[in-house]
Amino acid sequence: MLARPRWRAFIIWQAAEIVYFLAIWMYLLDEPSGRPGKGLQFEPYSIAVCVRDVAVLAFCVLIIVDILRPHRDIVRADGSDDPAGGVLDGAPDVFDREYDSYDNEVVPA
């Protein structure tokens, strides 16, 4: 979440988490509890799990795209270094920000 500070993707991800949270508890109220008919059946539960999984994977893809293309990253869009770089603060990037190609220079770890 902190790697991608955009509200739309965050809200979609959190909505999927809420749907999953409600679905798992409603499903556990049904068959596993021995009280059939009181909760959510398996089919709607599995759909909720799939919706959540798709949302998490899409969020991960958006984060990876921001890592590979930092010019789209709103935190580093101005070309500044990562504000939370820690020991790597100020270290040169492995790839060129403009061309997304790898540099020949080896950076020690």
VENWOSUL-V360811 format. One record per helix or strand of 3 or more residues. SS is the DSSP state (H for helix, E for strand). FROM is the first residue (numbers start at 0). LEN is the number of residues. Records with the same first field share a line. If there is no record, write none. Layout:
SS->FROM-LEN + FROM-LEN
This chain:
H->6-23 + 41-27 + 69-3 + 85-3
